[in-house]
Amino acid sequence: MSGDAVFSLPATDFSTKVPVEHLDYDFIEKCKDVKYLEKILRILRSGEEGIYPHLIKFCEGHLEKLNPKSRALRKETPVATEASFSKDEWDQIMDDLKTWAEETKKSETLLKQEPVFDLLKEKIPPVRSSNFFVPLNEKSFPKQRTNSSKHVLPRDYQEWDKFDVEEECNKVDGVLKNDPPAILNTGHPNIKRAVDASLLSQQEKFLLANREKDKGNEAFRANDYEEAVAYYSRSLSILPTVSAYNNRAQGEINLQHWHNAMRDCQQVLELEPRNKKALLRRATVHNHMGNFQMASEDLRMVLQEEPNNATAIQLLSKIERKLSDCLPEQQSKGKKILIEELEEQEEQRACPVQPSQPVGGEESSAAPAERGDMGNAQKKPHSRGDGGPHSESSNSHHGPWRGKGGASDKYKVTEESKVANGSSKRGSTVSVQGDKRSGTKGATGGGKAEESVNLDTPCGALPPHLSRLKNEGNLLFKNGQFADALEKYSQAIQGYTDSGIDSPEDLCILYSNRAACYLKDGNSQDCIQDCTRALELQPFSLKPLLRRAMAYESLERYKKAYVDYKTVLQIDISVQAAHDSVNRITRLLIEQDGPEWREKLPDIPMVPLSAQQHRREEPPSEEVLRARAEKAIRDAERRAEIHFSAFKQEGNDFVKKGQYQEALGKYTECLKLKPKECAIYTNRALCYLKLERFMEAKKDCDTALELEPGNKKAFYRRALANKGLKDYLACSSDLQEVLQQDPNVQEAEKELEEVTVLLRQSLANTSQDKPRKTVPIKEVDGDEDMTDVPASESSCTRDNINLKPSSAYEFGQSLKAACCCGDTAAGAELLASTEPQLLPQYLSNQLDGHTISFIMKALDLHLLGKNPNLVYRHLHHLHTADRFSVVLMLLEKDERRYMTQLFEHLSAVESTEFTKGDVQNLANKYI
């Protein structure tokens, strides 16, 4: 049995036993089946048929050529011993081991000498699944009453007559009644959640915190979430860690303690920003609390870090559907009605308000208003859910006010366009965001080149040096460098004080901008102070009020935050972030203070009409409209990306299940979203092939190759489609392209062999089906003897060969004459006078196996010794001729031998124009 036969047979033929005849050099050399070679190698190594070291080495070398990464080639490295090292190295290793052992013994002794707890004073929690526990200083059974005497004296018969049985029984009953009853644990044990670890070293704290966390993990696996939370709390009281906070947050989620879980997630994000687990769990909490937009922002941050997170993708798709369900309800709303509930009057007043765009207000001054009891105005939310000040509404008809992000201590404010410097009074916009990335993007959308900024632009009444400081701070803030921006604003404020300028409006803007930096850095206390100073200079300024409200909320001072948010809504009712925050804080205050929560609120100031910006009906600016359009485009791209990933995953799942028709529909949906995704075209082509729709498969592969010309999958699948269409020539060309890119593709190699056979059969059938031509015979008058001379003999002279052809026809005639005569010298002269780049054009219509063989002989025998560089150039251009790949497959064995001989001689030549490696690469295209 030959190696080719083994290559063609299925693997099941060799699943039983390897014949002895196959343990041979010739068989192993011809065998191409990698799995079978691995089996032969295992037999040889086992020694079942004898030990043959040279044969084993030969088999390993042949297997390495076929598959260098084969598992059978892996060899175990022996364990290092003393003999593997030098004396100095071994002494160093032994000294290190002895030092480590001594240090371990010392640390163990110190830990034993310092007790962690006074265990005699505390009750240890019960063992799991037990229902009672006993203090350590008590035993679970009473002490046995021991008799001091060693032997019990026997009783005589008279004493037995006096023995009172009932009295003795009563004594036994009394002893049992006096025993302390066992303490039953009907519910969860009262586990202390705080551990005093002040006297412990850092190493002891670390060990003890891990021990408590492991107990919590065990309880969590047993679905005992309350006990798990208790142990996680004990671990955090000893040493706060990210993993303990994350685990406790998950336990609180399972117990549906949403606010506790939110606090733990926030603690994790403070210790480790962009922690994936914390973001995912915070998104889960937001989802259950109805904050769908905030949840979607957290999930997008997770997918940026880990795009293939299946949990995040699934949850985000659900939230996107919920947001899309909310959209029709929001769009159906008309006018908004502000319902004010006044305490002094017993009537309600409803005033319709048209939606308007929010304006900046940092430079817009408002007259001071008298404080009065305005009541506790309550407004219905504009959207479903309990979105926070960072909650971004999907219905964007309230201007660029958006919200996104997480909990209160992450509330940040970023200005779009020129908000930071306050240079636009009415056209400026505010964007409330919690995403740290917002600071690094411009107002017109991320990813675009930033416009040049003139740092010497005048700012109000500020002198030039202070204006430059303010502009530098604005630029730093816009680029996300909040600490540097804070320093610039502080220098500007100090310079303002030293210069003695009287411009409260400019000073208000500086304080407000510095407050934004404090809020970005999480310094809520200093943010409140700067906002208060700004409001003292310019009462009812919108941005200082909004930032102070966010700072109050981050500090959990909800009553003051509520007052500031309500004041913001009086100034501009279209601030969606304030609406969402009011809704959320209202629920928190109800939980905290009960039904009487309104009575415990501070007074809400009355905003004068001159400061109420939503009363002014102004059209949105071009910047606002452009920002809206770009925001809508970005949202559409995000949604399209989510749907694209979902459709692609569903299509892949259908392919794995063999449901190709369903997968076809999913891939078609993907192409509607991204029509230039090459991988989707190749995947859909696979489905078409499985459904035997070869023409559609070929079109998809053509499109994929237009998008990515070197795509190997597209070439291979187009070859299969051409095979199904019985276009064997095109199929062969595509398979050769695949093998040229990767010669190790065994599937393409098998297909090429099969297609070559089919191509030869089709060519043979075509030649048999050709009709015979009729040749007319003419009679010639005369007595002259006409001797027919074959054309080949009559033209077989050097004179009939034009050694300097000027056209493809002349070259063809000359080459044909040289071939008929077998004059390789004339053929070499003809090739020497022909430019190499013109050779494919001259041979395009008359290339066959005999012509290629003749050219190879002429180049090898006559031209190689004279001009090897010209030979290399001819070979470099010859393989680009039309039909060359087909003719190459049909060459006979002798013709291939001439070709191999030419390349062997050429590789032995030393030249400055080409190297041996260049010749080898060129030979791969011929042989």
PyMOL commands that set and color helices and strands:
alter all, ss='L'
color gray80, all
select helices_A, chain A and resi 3-8+11-14+20-22+25-30+34-46+53-66+71-73+82-84+87-113+157-162+165-178+202-221+225-238+242-254+258-271+276-289+292-305+310-331+408-410+436-440+464-478+482-499+504-520+524-537+542-554+558-571+576-600+609-611+613-615+622-657+660-673+678-690+694-707+712-724+728-741+746-769+791-794+798-800+808-821+824-832+836-842+849-863+868-878+884-889+893-907+916-923
alter helices_A, ss='H'
color red, helices_A
select strands_A, chain A and resi 336-341+348-353+412-416+429-433
alter strands_A, ss='S'
color yellow, strands_A
deselect
rebuild
show_as cartoon
